[in-house]
Amino acid sequence: MDPHPIARPFIVQAGRTTQALGHGRVVGQLYAYLYFSEEPRCLSDMQDALGISKGSASTAIRVLEDWGAAKRLWLKGDRRDFFEARTSFAQIIRRALATTIAATMSTTDKLIDSAIAEVDETDDAFIHERLVSLESFRDRAAEIQNNPILKRLLGF
């Protein structure tokens, strides 16, 4: 089913927003499409309405489910999965940020650890000093991220 004409600019803008945040255009478009859909939608509805592949729709819906932005539904008499948008924006944004930060931190952790091991073999004091400084910052950031009081305040 095609989106309502009023919804179209929101779908475009949501796609631009998630793309700018590094999550791909389809994630935002799919959320906005579901948000402005009165009835739950299946993947084929999403594909047709947005002109996207089944793989793109499937990948984007998994991201939205991880963020708590989409809810999977079962409709009696239909074997397909249906989805609807959740509307708790604060919770969605918190979970999206937490997921993004965790993924970025994981990649950065591996990069720093690998670089420190490599520079230890070359005895480059300047680079080693810079990497130790990054490692220290990473450790402090991880402490903050894992602080139970902060998690409670942010609703994680």
N, C-alpha and C positions, 0 to 999 in steps of 0.2 A: 504494500500500500504506500502510495506516495505521501510524503510529509505535507502538512498543511502549509500553504504559501507563507504564512506568518513565521513558521518554524524554520524555513530555509535559510535565512541569514544567520540565525542562531546556530544552525548545524555547521555552516561554513566557518563562523567565528570560533566555535568550539573546536573544530578541527585545527584551525590556525593556532589556537592556544596550546593544545596538547602537543602539536608538532614543535612549537617553540620551546616547550618544556622537555623535549626529547623523547616523547612517547608515541609519536606518529600521529598523523592527521586522522586516521580512521577511528582511533580510540575516542577522540572528542566528538567526531561526527556521529558515531554510533550512540554515545551517551545522549547527545542532544536529540537524536531521532527517537530514542526510547522515552526520553523525558517528555517529549511533545506527542507521544502516542497514547491514545486513550485506552487501548487494549494491549495486552502482552503481544510481543512479536517474536517470530521464529527467525532462524538465521536466513532462510530464503527470503523472508520479507525484507530483512536488512540489506541483503545483497541487491535485491531488485530496486529498493528505494534509493540506495546510495550508489549503485553502480559499482559495487566492489566484489571481489572474489570471495568464495566460501572460506578460503584460508585466511584472508584478511579479517573477515567477519568473526571467524572462530578465535583467532589470536586476540583481537580487540575485546571480544566479550570476556575472555579469560582475564585480561588485565582489569576490566571493569568489575568483574566478580572479586578479584583479589583486593581491589580498592573498596569493596562494599558498595559500589555504585550501581550494580545491576544484580537483580535477584532472578534465579532460575525457577521457573514454574512448570508444573505438570498440569495439562488440561485433559480432563477425562475424554477418552475416545480418540486421542491423538498421540502418536508415538514420538512426535518431535518435541524438542525442548523449546520452551518459550521463555521470554525475558521481559522484565519491566525495570524501569529506572527507580532507584531509591532516591529519596529527596533530602536526605540529611546532609546538606552540603558541607557543613563543618567536619563531620565525621569522614566523609569521602575525601576531602582535602587533606585531613590529617593522615589518613591511611595511604593516600597517594604519595604524600611527601615522605612518610616513613619508609615506604617501599623503595622509592627513588633514592633516598639517602642511604639506605642499607645496601642497595646494589652498587652505588658509587663507592661507598666505603669498602666494600669487599674487593672491588677492582683495584682501588688505590692501595689497600693492604698488600695485595699480591705484588703490585708494582714496586712498592717501597721495599718489601722483604727481598724481592729478586734483585733490585738495584743495590741494596746494602751488601748482599752476598757477593755480587759482581765487583763492587768497588773495593771490598775487603781484599780481593785478590790482586788489585792493581795498586794499592797504597796511595790513592789520590786523596790527600788530606782535605782539600777544599770541598770536593764533591761529597766525601764521607761526612764532613761537618754539616753540609746542607741536608743530606739524607737523614742524619740523626735528628736534626731540627724538625724535619717533616714527620719523622717517626714519633717524636715527642708530642707534636701537635695532634697527630692521629690518635695517640693513646688518650690524650685529654678529651678529644672529641668523642671517642668511644665511651669514656667514663660518663660524659654528659648524656650521650644518647641512651646509655643503659641505666641511668639513674632512676630508681623506682618512683621517687617523688615526682620527677619531671614526667615520667610515663603516666602517672596517675593524673597529674594536672592536665595533660594533653589528651587524656582519654584513650591511651593505647593499652 
